[in-house]
Amino acid sequence: MAEQLGVASSLRRGTLEFCVLALLRDRSRYGVELVRELGTAQALTTTEGTLYPLLSRLRRVGWVATSWQESPAGPPRRYYTLTRDGRAALDHFRTEWAAFRDAVDRIVETERS
Amino acid sequence: MTGSRHDQLVEQWLAAVRQEGADLPPEALGELLADLREHIEVARADLPAETEAEVRTILERLGDPSMIVAEARGGSAPSDVGPGAGPARSRVGTWVIVLIVTVGLLCVAGCLAGVLGLVSWTTLESGDPVPSPLPTSR
């Protein structure tokens, strides 16, 4: 079981941040929204809280920008937006990922049971 | 009232994060705490009716404070963006080097002590500097 957790965690590292960027492709989202949407994909996240350090890193390298917006009913929310650099990074990842995924599938013979 | 009881739970949880993250750079810790606090407040406001169970669920879904801090501490920089090693990694590396050098020095010292000890022992025994192992006379 521990072995399986290790594999999943290794796969997540390096891909999760691009999944976050992809969720921001069409529109900005606020923290809770982002975190919940990723949370529905069981394979992707450990716990919701671990996404905030990740978002922090994306902010720091300039792939994501944040802004505060007042909410009609409730506390103000921080919205995350994809920057131009972030969009470029995402596009690059998508190309790399497709090639990588296809190669691994082929070698590991994912289709064959 | 129940409101402040829920606030207490939240503050306790955030205090645990603060404690776990004591060794983080203060700015990073502050940012993390602010993000988590905001998440909790927004999530609570989204609840139709706030109960203690609901608040606990919000905190549980956020996860274990030590795991969140571990992510903040150990996560490397996003791919393709330059060096990812944080201060923790170079600190470990330094200690490994110190350890190797210390062990090396101890080995050298040990060898020297052994040689010197051997020399003084043989001197003590026969009075001669080094006794010849071979027969001297033919």
gemmi code that builds the backbone of each chain (N, CA, C; Angstrom):
import gemmi

chains = {
    "A": [
        ("MET", (0.847, -1.212, 0.000), (0.000, 0.000, 0.000), (0.872, 1.247, 0.000)),
        ("ALA", (1.917, 1.203, 0.819), (2.817, 2.365, 0.881), (3.492, 2.560, -0.469)),
        ("GLU", (3.838, 1.453, -1.119), (4.456, 1.522, -2.435), (3.544, 2.224, -3.418)),
        ("GLN", (2.264, 1.868, -3.394), (1.311, 2.467, -4.327), (1.176, 3.956, -4.073)),
        ("LEU", (1.155, 4.338, -2.786), (1.051, 5.758, -2.462), (2.259, 6.503, -3.010)),
        ("GLY", (3.424, 5.882, -2.937), (4.640, 6.504, -3.428), (4.574, 6.750, -4.919)),
        ("VAL", (4.053, 5.790, -5.658), (3.951, 5.932, -7.109), (3.006, 7.076, -7.449)),
        ("ALA", (1.847, 7.071, -6.823), (0.855, 8.108, -7.111), (1.429, 9.486, -6.811)),
        ("SER", (2.128, 9.594, -5.701), (2.664, 10.888, -5.309), (3.744, 11.343, -6.276)),
        ("SER", (4.549, 10.410, -6.776), (5.586, 10.780, -7.745), (4.969, 11.255, -9.050)),
        ("LEU", (3.907, 10.592, -9.460), (3.245, 10.985, -10.703), (2.607, 12.358, -10.575)),
        ("ARG", (2.045, 12.609, -9.390), (1.374, 13.896, -9.162), (2.356, 15.042, -9.264)),
        ("ARG", (3.505, 14.821, -8.613), (4.517, 15.876, -8.602), (4.943, 16.165, -10.033)),
        ("GLY", (4.818, 17.354, -10.468), (5.204, 17.672, -11.841), (4.018, 17.746, -12.774)),
        ("THR", (2.902, 17.120, -12.440), (1.738, 17.220, -13.326), (0.603, 18.014, -12.685)),
        ("LEU", (0.528, 17.974, -11.374), (-0.605, 18.614, -10.703), (-0.673, 20.108, -10.991)),
        ("GLU", (0.503, 20.751, -10.996), (0.493, 22.193, -11.228), (-0.083, 22.532, -12.599)),
        ("PHE", (0.138, 21.655, -13.582), (-0.390, 21.918, -14.926), (-1.884, 21.654, -14.994)),
        ("CYS", (-2.342, 20.725, -14.172), (-3.792, 20.530, -14.076), (-4.447, 21.782, -13.502)),
        ("VAL", (-3.797, 22.385, -12.537), (-4.313, 23.631, -11.968), (-4.350, 24.715, -13.047)),
        ("LEU", (-3.266, 24.845, -13.787), (-3.228, 25.846, -14.863), (-4.346, 25.600, -15.868)),
        ("ALA", (-4.577, 24.330, -16.193), (-5.608, 23.994, -17.176), (-6.995, 24.404, -16.691)),
        ("LEU", (-7.236, 24.264, -15.399), (-8.539, 24.652, -14.850), (-8.754, 26.157, -14.940)),
        ("LEU", (-7.655, 26.901, -15.107), (-7.764, 28.358, -15.183), (-7.770, 28.863, -16.616)),
        ("ARG", (-7.752, 27.921, -17.558), (-7.605, 28.300, -18.955), (-8.750, 29.187, -19.457)),
        ("ASP", (-9.966, 28.805, -19.106), (-11.124, 29.509, -19.659), (-11.602, 30.669, -18.786)),
        ("ARG", (-11.351, 30.571, -17.497), (-11.796, 31.664, -16.629), (-11.061, 31.630, -15.298)),
        ("SER", (-11.115, 32.746, -14.586), (-10.520, 32.790, -13.253), (-11.384, 31.998, -12.296)),
        ("ARG", (-10.741, 31.499, -11.265), (-11.505, 30.804, -10.227), (-10.983, 31.210, -8.861)),
        ("TYR", (-11.848, 31.101, -7.877), (-11.360, 31.397, -6.531), (-10.904, 30.106, -5.850)),
        ("GLY", (-10.134, 30.265, -4.772), (-9.450, 29.148, -4.123), (-10.302, 27.930, -3.849)),
        ("VAL", (-11.395, 28.134, -3.147), (-12.235, 27.002, -2.757), (-12.774, 26.273, -3.985)),
        ("GLU", (-13.125, 27.044, -4.985), (-13.658, 26.486, -6.229), (-12.630, 25.571, -6.907)),
        ("LEU", (-11.396, 26.090, -7.037), (-10.296, 25.350, -7.656), (-10.037, 24.048, -6.925)),
        ("VAL", (-9.928, 24.197, -5.633), (-9.568, 23.098, -4.764), (-10.628, 22.002, -4.799)),
        ("ARG", (-11.875, 22.409, -4.843), (-12.968, 21.436, -4.881), (-13.006, 20.701, -6.207)),
        ("GLU", (-12.779, 21.423, -7.284), (-12.837, 20.783, -8.594), (-11.717, 19.754, -8.744)),
        ("LEU", (-10.514, 20.093, -8.272), (-9.417, 19.145, -8.301), (-9.686, 17.987, -7.372)),
        ("GLY", (-10.344, 18.282, -6.261), (-10.627, 17.260, -5.266), (-11.512, 16.155, -5.776)),
        ("THR", (-12.320, 16.459, -6.783), (-13.216, 15.432, -7.311), (-12.437, 14.373, -8.092)),
        ("ALA", (-11.251, 14.736, -8.580), (-10.415, 13.749, -9.261), (-9.563, 13.069, -8.202)),
        ("GLN", (-10.002, 11.926, -7.720), (-9.367, 11.268, -6.580), (-7.888, 11.001, -6.769)),
        ("ALA", (-7.520, 10.692, -7.981), (-6.125, 10.329, -8.217), (-5.184, 11.515, -8.094)),
        ("LEU", (-5.742, 12.720, -8.112), (-4.879, 13.889, -8.230), (-4.431, 14.531, -6.917)),
        ("THR", (-5.292, 14.492, -5.916), (-4.915, 15.270, -4.735), (-4.826, 14.418, -3.480)),
        ("THR", (-3.987, 14.807, -2.584), (-3.983, 14.177, -1.277), (-5.076, 14.861, -0.470)),
        ("THR", (-4.794, 16.047, 0.050), (-5.851, 16.804, 0.718), (-5.928, 18.212, 0.131)),
        ("GLU", (-7.040, 18.883, 0.347), (-7.266, 20.198, -0.253), (-6.202, 21.211, 0.158)),
        ("GLY", (-5.787, 21.132, 1.400), (-4.839, 22.112, 1.929), (-3.509, 22.139, 1.189)),
        ("THR", (-3.092, 20.971, 0.671), (-1.788, 20.914, 0.012), (-1.785, 21.699, -1.300)),
        ("LEU", (-2.933, 22.078, -1.764), (-2.981, 22.851, -3.001), (-2.564, 24.300, -2.795)),
        ("TYR", (-2.691, 24.813, -1.583), (-2.341, 26.216, -1.374), (-0.844, 26.495, -1.496)),
        ("PRO", (0.024, 25.645, -0.944), (1.453, 25.848, -1.243), (1.747, 25.770, -2.738)),
        ("LEU", (1.023, 24.885, -3.431), (1.230, 24.764, -4.874), (0.813, 26.057, -5.567)),
        ("LEU", (-0.315, 26.592, -5.200), (-0.790, 27.848, -5.785), (0.189, 28.982, -5.484)),
        ("SER", (0.754, 28.949, -4.298), (1.755, 29.940, -3.916), (2.950, 29.906, -4.851)),
        ("ARG", (3.399, 28.691, -5.169), (4.548, 28.554, -6.061), (4.212, 29.056, -7.459)),
        ("LEU", (3.006, 28.748, -7.926), (2.595, 29.206, -9.256), (2.566, 30.732, -9.313)),
        ("ARG", (2.167, 31.342, -8.191), (2.142, 32.797, -8.088), (3.554, 33.343, -8.154)),
        ("ARG", (4.446, 32.689, -7.406), (5.816, 33.146, -7.287), (6.558, 33.122, -8.622)),
        ("VAL", (6.300, 32.106, -9.430), (6.998, 32.039, -10.718), (6.260, 32.799, -11.818)),
        ("GLY", (5.152, 33.408, -11.453), (4.459, 34.271, -12.402), (3.565, 33.576, -13.406)),
        ("TRP", (3.157, 32.358, -13.120), (2.254, 31.665, -14.036), (0.801, 31.947, -13.700)),
        ("VAL", (0.589, 32.462, -12.519), (-0.768, 32.728, -12.048), (-0.755, 34.080, -11.344)),
        ("ALA", (-1.814, 34.852, -11.534), (-1.942, 36.134, -10.840), (-3.195, 36.071, -9.978)),
        ("THR", (-3.206, 36.835, -8.902), (-4.388, 36.803, -8.046), (-4.963, 38.201, -7.839)),
        ("SER", (-6.252, 38.235, -7.588), (-6.906, 39.501, -7.299), (-8.046, 39.229, -6.331)),
        ("TRP", (-8.340, 40.219, -5.526), (-9.441, 40.069, -4.569), (-10.709, 40.614, -5.184)),
        ("GLN", (-11.785, 39.885, -4.955), (-13.083, 40.383, -5.415), (-14.111, 40.288, -4.307)),
        ("GLU", (-14.866, 41.349, -4.166), (-15.930, 41.353, -3.171), (-16.986, 40.346, -3.575)),
        ("SER", (-17.573, 39.705, -2.571), (-18.642, 38.760, -2.842), (-19.945, 39.335, -2.306)),
        ("PRO", (-21.059, 39.181, -3.045), (-22.334, 39.734, -2.602), (-22.732, 39.253, -1.198)),
        ("ALA", (-22.588, 37.954, -0.999), (-22.942, 37.424, 0.317), (-21.792, 36.612, 0.866)),
        ("GLY", (-20.914, 37.236, 1.648), (-19.815, 36.483, 2.217), (-18.519, 37.265, 2.149)),
        ("PRO", (-17.432, 36.650, 2.625), (-16.129, 37.316, 2.662), (-15.580, 37.520, 1.255)),
        ("PRO", (-14.694, 38.509, 1.053), (-14.064, 38.696, -0.259), (-13.261, 37.449, -0.628)),
        ("ARG", (-13.162, 37.189, -1.920), (-12.483, 35.987, -2.376), (-11.289, 36.331, -3.237)),
        ("ARG", (-10.263, 35.501, -3.108), (-9.086, 35.675, -3.957), (-9.276, 34.863, -5.224)),
        ("TYR", (-9.232, 35.537, -6.349), (-9.384, 34.860, -7.631), (-8.031, 34.623, -8.288)),
        ("TYR", (-7.871, 33.453, -8.862), (-6.632, 33.089, -9.550), (-6.847, 33.177, -11.052)),
        ("THR", (-5.896, 33.815, -11.726), (-5.976, 33.973, -13.179), (-4.695, 33.485, -13.818)),
        ("LEU", (-4.843, 32.831, -14.974), (-3.687, 32.380, -15.726), (-3.008, 33.583, -16.376)),
        ("THR", (-1.675, 33.674, -16.253), (-0.949, 34.751, -16.935), (-0.522, 34.249, -18.312)),
        ("ARG", (0.104, 35.148, -19.074), (0.549, 34.758, -20.408), (1.652, 33.701, -20.301)),
        ("ASP", (2.556, 33.903, -19.351), (3.616, 32.905, -19.125), (3.019, 31.573, -18.709)),
        ("GLY", (2.000, 31.641, -17.887), (1.333, 30.426, -17.435), (0.686, 29.688, -18.587)),
        ("ARG", (0.084, 30.442, -19.467), (-0.564, 29.848, -20.634), (0.461, 29.170, -21.526)),
        ("ALA", (1.601, 29.836, -21.686), (2.678, 29.248, -22.501), (3.197, 27.967, -21.854)),
        ("ALA", (3.371, 28.002, -20.548), (3.845, 26.817, -19.829), (2.854, 25.664, -19.981)),
        ("LEU", (1.588, 25.981, -19.899), (0.555, 24.957, -20.044), (0.576, 24.337, -21.438)),
        ("ASP", (0.689, 25.190, -22.459), (0.724, 24.675, -23.833), (1.920, 23.763, -24.047)),
        ("HIS", (3.057, 24.184, -23.505), (4.262, 23.370, -23.606), (4.048, 22.027, -22.927)),
        ("PHE", (3.457, 22.054, -21.730), (3.212, 20.817, -21.004), (2.301, 19.879, -21.794)),
        ("ARG", (1.273, 20.430, -22.402), (0.310, 19.577, -23.101), (0.980, 18.792, -24.225)),
        ("THR", (1.893, 19.437, -24.918), (2.634, 18.752, -25.974), (3.510, 17.658, -25.381)),
        ("GLU", (4.273, 18.045, -24.350), (5.172, 17.091, -23.703), (4.400, 15.917, -23.136)),
        ("TRP", (3.292, 16.227, -22.481), (2.501, 15.199, -21.814), (1.951, 14.192, -22.809)),
        ("ALA", (1.444, 14.659, -23.920), (0.857, 13.764, -24.918), (1.891, 12.755, -25.394)),
        ("ALA", (3.089, 13.252, -25.701), (4.152, 12.369, -26.181), (4.553, 11.376, -25.094)),
        ("PHE", (4.699, 11.902, -23.879), (5.109, 11.083, -22.746), (4.075, 10.004, -22.451)),
        ("ARG", (2.837, 10.436, -22.373), (1.747, 9.518, -22.058), (1.646, 8.410, -23.094)),
        ("ASP", (1.759, 8.779, -24.360), (1.664, 7.774, -25.428), (2.816, 6.782, -25.343)),
        ("ALA", (4.010, 7.305, -25.079), (5.180, 6.434, -25.003), (5.042, 5.450, -23.849)),
        ("VAL", (4.619, 5.952, -22.687), (4.483, 5.083, -21.520), (3.391, 4.040, -21.743)),
        ("ASP", (2.269, 4.506, -22.281), (1.171, 3.582, -22.568), (1.628, 2.443, -23.451)),
        ("ARG", (2.425, 2.808, -24.441), (2.893, 1.817, -25.400), (3.790, 0.798, -24.713)),
        ("ILE", (4.750, 1.307, -23.956), (5.725, 0.423, -23.327), (5.092, -0.411, -22.225)),
        ("VAL", (4.266, 0.240, -21.407), (3.661, -0.444, -20.278), (2.448, -1.261, -20.705)),
        ("GLU", (2.016, -1.045, -21.944), (0.874, -1.768, -22.526), (-0.359, -1.609, -21.662)),
        ("THR", (-0.728, -0.354, -21.449), (-1.878, -0.027, -20.620), (-3.149, -0.705, -21.099)),
        ("GLU", (-3.320, -0.815, -22.410), (-4.558, -1.368, -22.968), (-4.703, -2.841, -22.657)),
        ("ARG", (-3.546, -3.525, -22.652), (-3.596, -4.973, -22.408), (-3.794, -5.213, -20.918)),
        ("SER", (-4.692, -6.120, -20.566), (-4.921, -6.346, -19.130), (-4.110, -7.514, -18.595)),
    ],
    "B": [
        ("MET", (-21.483, 31.219, 22.269), (-22.480, 30.562, 21.426), (-21.788, 29.617, 20.480)),
        ("THR", (-22.527, 28.910, 19.701), (-21.936, 27.920, 18.788), (-20.967, 28.589, 17.843)),
        ("GLY", (-21.245, 29.824, 17.426), (-20.358, 30.515, 16.493), (-18.936, 30.582, 17.016)),
        ("SER", (-18.773, 30.976, 18.265), (-17.417, 31.116, 18.791), (-16.785, 29.748, 19.036)),
        ("ARG", (-17.559, 28.722, 19.271), (-17.029, 27.358, 19.411), (-16.426, 26.929, 18.079)),
        ("HIS", (-17.134, 27.223, 16.993), (-16.617, 26.896, 15.671), (-15.366, 27.707, 15.386)),
        ("ASP", (-15.392, 28.993, 15.768), (-14.209, 29.830, 15.585), (-13.013, 29.234, 16.330)),
        ("GLN", (-13.295, 28.706, 17.518), (-12.242, 28.095, 18.338), (-11.596, 26.922, 17.607)),
        ("LEU", (-12.432, 26.072, 17.032), (-11.935, 24.911, 16.280), (-11.011, 25.369, 15.159)),
        ("VAL", (-11.470, 26.408, 14.437), (-10.700, 26.933, 13.309), (-9.367, 27.491, 13.790)),
        ("GLU", (-9.417, 28.280, 14.862), (-8.178, 28.888, 15.368), (-7.199, 27.827, 15.861)),
        ("GLN", (-7.725, 26.773, 16.486), (-6.878, 25.678, 16.959), (-6.169, 25.014, 15.781)),
        ("TRP", (-6.934, 24.774, 14.738), (-6.377, 24.112, 13.554), (-5.297, 24.988, 12.913)),
        ("LEU", (-5.596, 26.288, 12.777), (-4.623, 27.206, 12.177), (-3.382, 27.334, 13.062)),
        ("ALA", (-3.582, 27.289, 14.379), (-2.445, 27.350, 15.292), (-1.539, 26.141, 15.096)),
        ("ALA", (-2.143, 24.984, 14.827), (-1.363, 23.773, 14.568), (-0.530, 23.951, 13.303)),
        ("VAL", (-1.121, 24.570, 12.281), (-0.375, 24.821, 11.043), (0.786, 25.779, 11.325)),
        ("ARG", (0.501, 26.806, 12.113), (1.532, 27.792, 12.434), (2.700, 27.128, 13.167)),
        ("GLN", (2.350, 26.221, 14.078), (3.371, 25.524, 14.857), (4.220, 24.607, 13.977)),
        ("GLU", (3.536, 23.846, 13.101), (4.254, 22.944, 12.196), (5.169, 23.721, 11.275)),
        ("GLY", (4.733, 24.916, 10.916), (5.484, 25.693, 9.929), (6.444, 26.689, 10.535)),
        ("ALA", (6.799, 26.488, 11.797), (7.648, 27.458, 12.493), (8.984, 27.672, 11.791)),
        ("ASP", (9.474, 26.670, 11.069), (10.776, 26.796, 10.429), (10.689, 27.335, 9.007)),
        ("LEU", (9.475, 27.585, 8.532), (9.321, 28.160, 7.194), (9.710, 29.627, 7.227)),
        ("PRO", (10.110, 30.172, 6.055), (10.311, 31.620, 5.990), (9.024, 32.325, 6.398)),
        ("PRO", (9.120, 33.346, 7.226), (7.929, 33.977, 7.794), (6.923, 34.432, 6.746)),
        ("GLU", (7.433, 34.910, 5.590), (6.520, 35.388, 4.561), (5.706, 34.231, 3.982)),
        ("ALA", (6.384, 33.110, 3.739), (5.707, 31.932, 3.191), (4.663, 31.410, 4.165)),
        ("LEU", (5.029, 31.368, 5.447), (4.087, 30.887, 6.458), (2.877, 31.818, 6.547)),
        ("GLY", (3.144, 33.112, 6.538), (2.065, 34.092, 6.614), (1.102, 33.950, 5.455)),
        ("GLU", (1.670, 33.749, 4.264), (0.864, 33.592, 3.061), (-0.003, 32.340, 3.144)),
        ("LEU", (0.624, 31.251, 3.586), (-0.093, 29.983, 3.700), (-1.249, 30.104, 4.685)),
        ("LEU", (-0.975, 30.706, 5.840), (-2.018, 30.860, 6.857), (-3.156, 31.733, 6.331)),
        ("ALA", (-2.800, 32.798, 5.621), (-3.832, 33.681, 5.077), (-4.695, 32.933, 4.059)),
        ("ASP", (-4.061, 32.147, 3.191), (-4.805, 31.372, 2.187), (-5.734, 30.367, 2.853)),
        ("LEU", (-5.217, 29.682, 3.867), (-6.035, 28.668, 4.545), (-7.187, 29.322, 5.296)),
        ("ARG", (-6.885, 30.443, 5.934), (-7.931, 31.150, 6.671), (-9.043, 31.588, 5.720)),
        ("GLU", (-8.646, 32.126, 4.578), (-9.633, 32.562, 3.594), (-10.462, 31.389, 3.101)),
        ("HIS", (-9.792, 30.270, 2.816), (-10.504, 29.069, 2.362), (-11.580, 28.705, 3.364)),
        ("ILE", (-11.194, 28.670, 4.631), (-12.134, 28.269, 5.682), (-13.308, 29.238, 5.755)),
        ("GLU", (-13.022, 30.531, 5.728), (-14.105, 31.516, 5.829), (-15.060, 31.429, 4.643)),
        ("VAL", (-14.510, 31.278, 3.439), (-15.363, 31.160, 2.246), (-16.181, 29.875, 2.310)),
        ("ALA", (-15.530, 28.777, 2.711), (-16.240, 27.497, 2.791), (-17.358, 27.559, 3.836)),
        ("ARG", (-17.079, 28.210, 4.973), (-18.109, 28.333, 6.005), (-19.276, 29.167, 5.508)),
        ("ALA", (-18.966, 30.243, 4.783), (-20.033, 31.113, 4.273), (-20.898, 30.381, 3.253)),
        ("ASP", (-20.296, 29.401, 2.567), (-21.040, 28.633, 1.571), (-22.002, 27.635, 2.188)),
        ("LEU", (-21.790, 27.301, 3.446), (-22.639, 26.302, 4.088), (-24.063, 26.829, 4.246)),
        ("PRO", (-25.053, 25.999, 3.928), (-26.441, 26.416, 4.138), (-26.714, 26.687, 5.620)),
        ("ALA", (-26.259, 25.766, 6.461), (-26.400, 25.956, 7.905), (-25.134, 25.441, 8.569)),
        ("GLU", (-24.491, 26.312, 9.337), (-23.200, 25.910, 9.887), (-23.362, 25.098, 11.169)),
        ("THR", (-22.907, 23.846, 11.086), (-22.900, 23.011, 12.284), (-21.452, 22.673, 12.613)),
        ("GLU", (-21.227, 22.153, 13.809), (-19.860, 21.793, 14.189), (-19.324, 20.715, 13.263)),
        ("ALA", (-20.189, 19.761, 12.917), (-19.777, 18.667, 12.024), (-19.313, 19.221, 10.685)),
        ("GLU", (-20.031, 20.217, 10.169), (-19.669, 20.810, 8.880), (-18.313, 21.504, 8.965)),
        ("VAL", (-18.096, 22.224, 10.057), (-16.824, 22.927, 10.224), (-15.686, 21.919, 10.324)),
        ("ARG", (-15.914, 20.865, 11.095), (-14.888, 19.822, 11.207), (-14.593, 19.205, 9.858)),
        ("THR", (-15.633, 19.019, 9.060), (-15.441, 18.445, 7.722), (-14.575, 19.351, 6.862)),
        ("ILE", (-14.818, 20.653, 6.929), (-13.998, 21.601, 6.166), (-12.527, 21.431, 6.542)),
        ("LEU", (-12.264, 21.352, 7.849), (-10.880, 21.222, 8.311), (-10.292, 19.867, 7.930)),
        ("GLU", (-11.097, 18.831, 8.005), (-10.624, 17.495, 7.640), (-10.264, 17.416, 6.169)),
        ("ARG", (-11.101, 18.052, 5.345), (-10.836, 18.034, 3.907), (-9.576, 18.829, 3.571)),
        ("LEU", (-9.304, 19.853, 4.347), (-8.052, 20.582, 4.138), (-6.879, 19.667, 4.428)),
        ("GLY", (-7.028, 18.852, 5.476), (-6.029, 17.826, 5.741), (-5.194, 18.097, 6.968)),
        ("ASP", (-4.219, 17.243, 7.158), (-3.362, 17.312, 8.319), (-2.409, 18.502, 8.210)),
        ("PRO", (-2.339, 19.344, 9.237), (-1.436, 20.507, 9.193), (-0.001, 20.150, 8.821)),
        ("SER", (0.514, 19.034, 9.345), (1.903, 18.682, 9.052), (2.091, 18.341, 7.580)),
        ("MET", (1.065, 17.754, 6.953), (1.171, 17.414, 5.535), (1.153, 18.660, 4.667)),
        ("ILE", (0.339, 19.623, 5.061), (0.246, 20.871, 4.299), (1.572, 21.618, 4.385)),
        ("VAL", (2.136, 21.660, 5.583), (3.410, 22.342, 5.766), (4.522, 21.593, 5.034)),
        ("ALA", (4.455, 20.265, 5.043), (5.446, 19.460, 4.317), (5.436, 19.833, 2.849)),
        ("GLU", (4.263, 20.047, 2.299), (4.133, 20.454, 0.903), (4.763, 21.825, 0.691)),
        ("ALA", (4.562, 22.714, 1.644), (5.138, 24.053, 1.526), (6.649, 24.012, 1.675)),
        ("ARG", (7.127, 23.092, 2.458), (8.547, 22.983, 2.736), (9.279, 22.244, 1.634)),
        ("GLY", (8.747, 21.086, 1.270), (9.521, 20.200, 0.410), (9.201, 20.289, -1.050)),
        ("GLY", (8.127, 20.931, -1.448), (7.776, 20.986, -2.843), (8.812, 21.760, -3.618)),
        ("SER", (9.213, 21.218, -4.743), (10.218, 21.925, -5.541), (9.538, 22.927, -6.444)),
        ("ALA", (10.307, 23.752, -7.106), (9.754, 24.758, -8.002), (9.056, 24.063, -9.159)),
        ("PRO", (8.076, 24.721, -9.767), (7.395, 24.105, -10.895), (8.369, 23.738, -12.004)),
        ("SER", (8.047, 22.720, -12.753), (8.945, 22.189, -13.777), (9.398, 23.272, -14.738)),
        ("ASP", (10.624, 23.098, -15.266), (11.143, 24.003, -16.286), (11.386, 25.415, -15.808)),
        ("VAL", (11.400, 25.613, -14.506), (11.605, 27.007, -14.103), (12.814, 27.160, -13.211)),
        ("GLY", (13.921, 26.530, -13.534), (15.126, 26.819, -12.764), (15.264, 25.940, -11.542)),
        ("PRO", (16.238, 26.232, -10.702), (16.608, 25.328, -9.608), (15.462, 25.147, -8.622)),
        ("GLY", (15.255, 23.909, -8.246), (14.150, 23.635, -7.336), (14.611, 23.365, -5.928)),
        ("ALA", (15.888, 23.104, -5.738), (16.364, 22.722, -4.411), (16.199, 23.871, -3.438)),
        ("GLY", (15.575, 23.567, -2.336), (15.385, 24.598, -1.320), (16.519, 24.569, -0.319)),
        ("PRO", (16.466, 25.437, 0.653), (17.541, 25.500, 1.649), (17.703, 24.158, 2.386)),
        ("ALA", (16.640, 23.434, 2.565), (16.720, 22.182, 3.318), (17.681, 21.208, 2.665)),
        ("ARG", (17.608, 21.135, 1.355), (18.425, 20.160, 0.658), (19.916, 20.488, 0.789)),
        ("SER", (20.286, 21.753, 0.640), (21.703, 22.085, 0.704), (22.204, 21.934, 2.136)),
        ("ARG", (21.310, 22.139, 3.089), (21.701, 21.964, 4.483), (22.083, 20.508, 4.743)),
        ("VAL", (21.274, 19.582, 4.251), (21.570, 18.153, 4.417), (22.889, 17.834, 3.745)),
        ("GLY", (23.074, 18.370, 2.553), (24.303, 18.106, 1.802), (25.525, 18.557, 2.585)),
        ("THR", (25.420, 19.724, 3.210), (26.545, 20.241, 3.993), (26.872, 19.292, 5.127)),
        ("TRP", (25.842, 18.817, 5.816), (26.075, 17.920, 6.939), (26.706, 16.606, 6.496)),
        ("VAL", (26.308, 16.115, 5.337), (26.892, 14.870, 4.809), (28.390, 15.063, 4.578)),
        ("ILE", (28.740, 16.200, 4.002), (30.153, 16.495, 3.743), (30.922, 16.582, 5.056)),
        ("VAL", (30.355, 17.290, 6.022), (31.005, 17.424, 7.342), (31.240, 16.045, 7.942)),
        ("LEU", (30.220, 15.176, 7.824), (30.310, 13.822, 8.383), (31.435, 13.038, 7.723)),
        ("ILE", (31.489, 13.103, 6.401), (32.511, 12.351, 5.655), (33.903, 12.836, 6.032)),
        ("VAL", (34.072, 14.148, 6.083), (35.381, 14.719, 6.439), (35.773, 14.302, 7.854)),
        ("THR", (34.811, 14.354, 8.770), (35.092, 13.970, 10.158), (35.523, 12.511, 10.242)),
        ("VAL", (34.764, 11.639, 9.587), (35.093, 10.204, 9.580), (36.469, 10.002, 8.964)),
        ("GLY", (36.724, 10.715, 7.869), (38.026, 10.599, 7.202), (39.164, 11.000, 8.130)),
        ("LEU", (38.965, 12.130, 8.800), (39.998, 12.607, 9.725), (40.214, 11.601, 10.855)),
        ("LEU", (39.114, 11.045, 11.354), (39.205, 10.052, 12.424), (39.998, 8.828, 11.949)),
        ("CYS", (39.761, 8.417, 10.715), (40.484, 7.269, 10.161), (41.976, 7.566, 10.099)),
        ("VAL", (42.308, 8.740, 9.579), (43.721, 9.134, 9.487), (44.329, 9.191, 10.884)),
        ("ALA", (43.624, 9.810, 11.810), (44.112, 9.917, 13.194), (44.295, 8.521, 13.790)),
        ("GLY", (43.335, 7.662, 13.509), (43.407, 6.299, 14.014), (44.631, 5.566, 13.486)),
        ("CYS", (44.863, 5.727, 12.187), (46.020, 5.079, 11.579), (47.308, 5.612, 12.187)),
        ("LEU", (47.390, 6.904, 12.323), (48.581, 7.530, 12.910), (48.808, 7.008, 14.321)),
        ("ALA", (47.741, 6.991, 15.094), (47.840, 6.514, 16.481), (48.317, 5.072, 16.491)),
        ("GLY", (47.778, 4.301, 15.565), (48.173, 2.902, 15.487), (49.651, 2.753, 15.177)),
        ("VAL", (50.115, 3.502, 14.202), (51.529, 3.437, 13.801), (52.424, 3.900, 14.941)),
        ("LEU", (52.050, 5.033, 15.532), (52.851, 5.584, 16.630), (52.855, 4.624, 17.815)),
        ("GLY", (51.698, 4.065, 18.094), (51.587, 3.127, 19.197), (52.469, 1.912, 18.961)),
        ("LEU", (52.458, 1.437, 17.765), (53.270, 0.279, 17.381), (54.758, 0.596, 17.538)),
        ("VAL", (55.124, 1.770, 17.057), (56.542, 2.190, 17.151), (56.958, 2.286, 18.611)),
        ("SER", (56.152, 2.938, 19.461), (56.552, 3.130, 20.866), (56.545, 1.793, 21.590)),
        ("TRP", (55.675, 0.888, 21.247), (55.610, -0.438, 21.857), (56.884, -1.227, 21.531)),
        ("THR", (57.231, -1.211, 20.295), (58.425, -1.955, 19.913), (59.667, -1.315, 20.534)),
        ("THR", (59.696, 0.005, 20.655), (60.828, 0.700, 21.280), (60.935, 0.280, 22.747)),
        ("LEU", (59.798, 0.268, 23.406), (59.736, -0.105, 24.821), (60.259, -1.529, 25.034)),
        ("GLU", (59.861, -2.428, 24.176), (60.171, -3.851, 24.303), (61.679, -4.110, 24.299)),
        ("SER", (62.300, -3.681, 23.213), (63.692, -4.113, 23.021), (64.720, -3.012, 23.205)),
        ("GLY", (64.252, -1.776, 23.345), (65.215, -0.686, 23.475), (65.714, -0.205, 22.133)),
        ("ASP", (65.596, -1.032, 21.134), (65.974, -0.606, 19.793), (64.780, 0.082, 19.129)),
        ("PRO", (65.046, 0.995, 18.197), (63.957, 1.697, 17.518), (62.970, 0.717, 16.892)),
        ("VAL", (63.454, -0.123, 16.015), (62.566, -1.096, 15.395), (63.298, -2.428, 15.297)),
        ("PRO", (62.802, -3.430, 15.955), (63.509, -4.721, 15.887), (63.384, -5.304, 14.487)),
        ("SER", (64.429, -5.862, 13.996), (64.353, -6.472, 12.683), (63.700, -7.844, 12.777)),
        ("PRO", (62.740, -8.106, 11.982), (62.063, -9.407, 12.010), (62.946, -10.520, 11.452)),
        ("LEU", (63.931, -10.104, 10.694), (64.792, -11.134, 10.059), (65.992, -11.451, 10.957)),
        ("PRO", (66.452, -12.614, 10.861), (67.669, -12.977, 11.652), (68.833, -12.087, 11.212)),
        ("THR", (69.547, -11.559, 12.165), (70.613, -10.607, 11.837), (71.931, -11.325, 11.533)),
        ("SER", (72.108, -12.417, 12.176), (73.394, -13.111, 11.941), (73.188, -14.294, 11.039)),
        ("ARG", (74.247, -14.645, 10.402), (74.174, -15.771, 9.479), (75.035, -16.927, 9.963)),
    ],
}
model = gemmi.Model(1)
for chain_id, residues in chains.items():
    chain = gemmi.Chain(chain_id)
    for i, (resn, *xyz) in enumerate(residues, 1):
        res = gemmi.Residue()
        res.name, res.seqid = resn, gemmi.SeqId(i, " ")
        for name, pos in zip(("N", "CA", "C"), xyz):
            atom = gemmi.Atom()
            atom.name, atom.element = name, gemmi.Element(name[0])
            atom.pos, atom.b_iso = gemmi.Position(*pos), 0.0
            res.add_atom(atom)
        chain.add_residue(res)
    model.add_chain(chain)
structure = gemmi.Structure()
structure.add_model(model)
structure.setup_entities()
